[in-house]
């Protein structure tokens, strides 16, 4: 016991408020330990000012007798007060430390909040509606979670925990588990025509981290980046977050439109595109434009981020091959995710880096990434290698193809306002264009009150035009029997908000 806690070194009259002694500690079942109760009472008395700075505490024996508890309990509470800095002890005794009261510390004006340039750019984006829950129908990007083979996934997780042993509980390779990188490289070669080795695959926490990683690795603040418009909000966020000069390029039926003048006067460092299934419009970047884009990128020292959004779910004809596989050494960083093919909470994505990029960025990658979720990564590798992933994709293609056809039929029969339908050859959503007289933001807001979460098309545009008005309707997780009543309700809501 330190000398500072000895009774002889303290005044004879206790300086603890009488209320502390008068109120018995709780000895009942389920109560907090007595030492914690005493510590909390003394701490609150100090913070409230009932024990002023410099006030001596009574001896441990005297306080123990006054509260009818053991002296060890009092000593433990005192030592905790000393450890957190509420009291100070020396050979003269234990006294209350000089503290600012919480009320004084919190009073006065708060520091001014000045958003840095990167956050300010993000704040200027059109506000995103609250993320819909599973009960919100017609939400784009939400897969059919009720159809996921949970039992097979649980078995893969069990094997990963069992076979990984204690070693899998430690830190892993920052670039990801080699078993998963190998499985992804093999799958991409067969299903998407991607040319890569497992070493080129870097595991990330979803596609969003992969996009942010591309920006951090290849750009400096102020560099120019191109993005599809209307386009994926996550890409816009990643580019804004890198403090890049983000330029929107329009999209037509053949994908991203970039001409010679754009390359000459607005030369980019990065170009973001979703060539196999543009989001949200659904167009496919033609091979002529793909080859021209890669040629111009080589000529101007630019890099292309290929987001292979929803490409696994092709509903008509053969799958559209990835742009990355058109040529060896293409200046393309290929980004993918398992959020749609598996489930969003998995939070596993990846980026395939060109060999030239990988050689340059390997050292910083080891500092930027930490290689987490090791059991989930090992389970996913097992899920792919065992064939479960391919079988699940096949089932989902058939399901989404049927739901897309049924949604088209419901729109044709029940959406009585003028409209046009785009997309539908791939993925889990349709885009419905509406005349400007039917404001999409107002319709989407009203729909949320009826258990629906269609996305307004205008929210995807950096520079909205009158034609960027419509709804993006997800059919992935919505049962077909609900399409007719949901579309009827949307039609009614569109009529209710129509501008005169």
Secondary structure by P-SEA (a helix, b strand, c coil): cccccccccccccccccccccccccccccccccaaaaaaaaaaaaaaacccccccccccaaaaaaaacccaaaaaaaaaaaaaacccccccccccccccccccccccccccbbbbcaaaaaaaaccccccccccccccccccccccccaaaaaaaaaaaaaaaacccccccccccccaaaaaaaaaaaacccccccccccccccccaaaaaaaaaaacccccbbbbbcccccaaaaaaaaaaccbbbbbbbccccccccccccccccccbbbbbccccccccccccaaaaaaaaaaaaaabbbbbbcccccccccccccccccccccccccccccccccccccccccbbbbbbcaaaaaacaaaaaaaccccaaaaaaaaaaaaaaaaaaaaaaaaaaaaaaaaaaaaaaaaccccccccccccccccbbbbbbcccccaaaaaaaaaaacbbbbbcccccccccccccccccccccccccaaaaaaaaaaaaaaaaccc
